[in-house]
Amino acid sequence: MSIYMIRSKSRGQRRKFKTLSGWIDKIEPFKDTNKEFEHFHVPCGPWLAKPKTSAKIKTQFCKIWIEKTEEFIAKKPKELSFCKVVAVITYPDVRNSQIIIFYDEEYYKSFWDRKGPYQIWTPIKKKHSFAEERGILTRLPEIGYIEELDDEDYHTKSYLWFYGEWL
């Protein structure tokens, strides 16, 4: 994608958001419970991450993503020995957000340790709240990290906001 595509207007945002909401409603959890985890990516193209996409649309997306996570938690099968549901909202590129369902306790515990040479997660102070800034009401606890990815010719920094179940 060229730099001009990133800076171009994002037309039909309301229509695209309505379609995105429909796709999010169709996500079906708890299908692969015999694996370590199951994860769902945002079902849309690059328009959601563009700088010209409305902040209201991005906030609405974050709100329905968290609501979908709450729905998954409420529908969690009782027969599973271990199951944790967590949403991650990546900011500023909200299109990279995910909902992750952990079925393996060891994998869940190791997931939070990100201090490798290529990826570092630094906790964000408790006073800062992404949901509060955006006016999103949720009963789910929130944890924030600054993620730094550093490879030979690639360096990026983003914010990861997690909502869901913790140990």
C-alpha positions as CSV (number, residue, x, y, z in Angstrom):
1,M,0.0,0.0,0.0
2,S,1.4,3.4,-0.9
3,I,1.7,6.4,1.4
4,Y,-1.0,8.1,-0.6
5,M,-3.5,5.3,0.2
6,I,-2.8,5.7,3.9
7,R,-3.5,9.5,3.8
8,S,-6.5,9.3,1.5
9,K,-10.0,9.9,2.7
10,S,-11.8,6.9,4.1
11,R,-15.1,7.1,2.3
12,G,-18.3,5.3,3.4
13,Q,-17.2,4.9,7.0
14,R,-20.7,4.5,8.5
15,R,-21.6,1.8,5.9
16,K,-18.3,0.0,6.4
17,F,-18.7,0.2,10.2
18,K,-22.2,-1.3,9.9
19,T,-20.8,-4.2,7.8
20,L,-18.0,-4.6,10.3
21,S,-20.5,-4.8,13.2
22,G,-22.4,-7.5,11.3
23,W,-19.2,-9.5,10.9
24,I,-18.3,-9.2,14.5
25,D,-21.7,-10.4,15.5
26,K,-21.1,-13.6,13.5
27,I,-17.9,-14.6,15.4
28,E,-18.4,-17.9,17.0
29,P,-16.2,-18.8,20.0
30,F,-15.4,-22.0,21.8
31,K,-15.0,-24.1,18.6
32,D,-11.4,-25.3,19.0
33,T,-11.2,-26.0,22.8
34,N,-8.6,-28.7,22.4
35,K,-5.9,-26.2,21.4
36,E,-3.9,-23.8,23.6
37,F,-5.9,-20.8,22.5
38,E,-8.3,-19.5,20.0
39,H,-8.1,-15.9,18.7
40,F,-10.2,-13.7,16.5
41,H,-8.9,-10.8,14.5
42,V,-10.8,-7.7,13.4
43,P,-12.7,-8.8,10.2
44,C,-12.1,-5.7,8.1
45,G,-9.7,-4.1,5.6
46,P,-7.2,-1.2,6.3
47,W,-9.8,1.6,6.3
48,L,-10.3,1.3,10.1
49,A,-6.6,2.0,10.8
50,K,-6.3,5.0,8.5
51,P,-5.6,8.4,10.2
52,K,-8.5,9.9,8.3
53,T,-11.0,7.4,9.8
54,S,-13.2,9.2,12.3
55,A,-12.3,8.9,16.0
56,K,-16.0,8.3,16.7
57,I,-16.0,5.2,14.4
58,K,-12.8,3.9,16.1
59,T,-14.3,4.5,19.5
60,Q,-17.5,2.7,18.4
61,F,-15.4,-0.2,17.2
62,C,-13.6,-0.4,20.5
63,K,-16.9,-0.4,22.4
64,I,-18.4,-3.3,20.4
65,W,-15.1,-5.2,20.6
66,I,-15.2,-5.0,24.4
67,E,-18.9,-5.8,24.5
68,K,-18.2,-8.9,22.3
69,T,-15.6,-10.0,24.9
70,E,-18.2,-9.5,27.7
71,E,-20.6,-11.7,25.7
72,F,-17.9,-14.4,25.3
73,I,-17.3,-14.4,29.0
74,A,-21.0,-14.8,29.8
75,K,-21.3,-17.7,27.3
76,K,-18.2,-19.5,28.5
77,P,-18.8,-23.3,28.8
78,K,-18.7,-24.5,32.4
79,E,-17.2,-27.9,31.5
80,L,-13.8,-26.4,30.5
81,S,-11.1,-27.0,33.1
82,F,-9.4,-23.7,32.2
83,C,-10.7,-20.9,30.1
84,K,-9.8,-17.1,30.1
85,V,-11.3,-14.6,27.6
86,V,-9.2,-11.5,26.9
87,A,-9.7,-8.7,24.4
88,V,-6.7,-6.6,23.2
89,I,-7.2,-3.3,21.6
90,T,-4.1,-2.1,19.7
91,Y,-3.7,1.6,19.4
92,P,-3.3,3.5,17.2
93,D,-3.8,0.6,14.7
94,V,-7.1,-0.7,16.1
95,R,-7.4,-3.0,13.1
96,N,-4.7,-5.2,14.8
97,S,-6.9,-5.8,17.8
98,Q,-7.9,-9.4,18.8
99,I,-10.1,-11.4,21.2
100,I,-8.1,-14.3,22.6
101,I,-9.6,-17.3,24.4
102,F,-7.0,-19.2,26.4
103,Y,-7.6,-23.0,27.0
104,D,-4.2,-23.9,28.4
105,E,-3.1,-22.4,31.8
106,E,0.6,-22.7,31.1
107,Y,0.3,-20.9,27.8
108,Y,-1.8,-18.2,29.4
109,K,0.9,-17.5,32.1
110,S,3.7,-17.5,29.5
111,F,1.7,-15.2,27.2
112,W,2.2,-12.2,29.5
113,D,6.0,-12.4,29.6
114,R,7.2,-10.2,26.7
115,K,10.8,-9.2,27.5
116,G,12.6,-10.7,24.5
117,P,15.1,-9.0,22.3
118,Y,12.6,-8.2,19.6
119,Q,9.4,-7.5,21.6
120,I,9.1,-5.7,24.9
121,W,5.9,-4.9,26.8
122,T,6.2,-2.1,29.4
123,P,3.2,-1.7,31.8
124,I,1.3,1.6,31.7
125,K,0.6,3.3,35.0
126,K,-2.8,2.5,36.5
127,K,-3.9,6.2,36.4
128,H,-4.1,6.1,32.6
129,S,-7.2,4.4,31.1
130,F,-8.0,4.0,27.4
131,A,-11.7,3.2,28.0
132,E,-12.1,6.2,30.3
133,E,-10.5,8.5,27.7
134,R,-12.9,7.2,25.1
135,G,-16.0,7.2,27.3
136,I,-16.4,3.5,27.1
137,L,-18.2,1.9,30.0
138,T,-17.2,-1.7,30.9
139,R,-17.1,-3.8,34.0
140,L,-14.0,-5.7,32.7
141,P,-10.7,-4.9,34.3
142,E,-8.2,-3.0,32.1
143,I,-4.4,-3.5,31.8
144,G,-2.3,-1.4,29.4
145,Y,1.2,-2.0,27.9
146,I,3.5,-0.1,25.6
147,E,4.7,-2.6,23.0
148,E,8.0,-2.0,21.3
149,L,8.9,-4.2,18.3
150,D,12.5,-3.9,17.2
151,D,13.9,-5.9,14.3
152,E,16.9,-5.2,12.0
153,D,15.1,-2.6,9.8
154,Y,11.8,-2.3,11.6
155,H,10.9,-0.4,14.8
156,T,7.4,0.4,16.0
157,K,5.7,1.4,19.2
158,S,2.1,0.9,20.0
159,Y,-0.3,0.7,23.0
160,L,-2.0,-2.6,23.9
161,W,-5.1,-2.3,26.1
162,F,-6.3,-5.7,27.6
163,Y,-9.8,-6.2,28.9
164,G,-11.0,-9.5,30.4
165,E,-10.2,-12.2,32.9
166,W,-7.0,-12.3,34.9
167,L,-5.7,-14.8,37.4
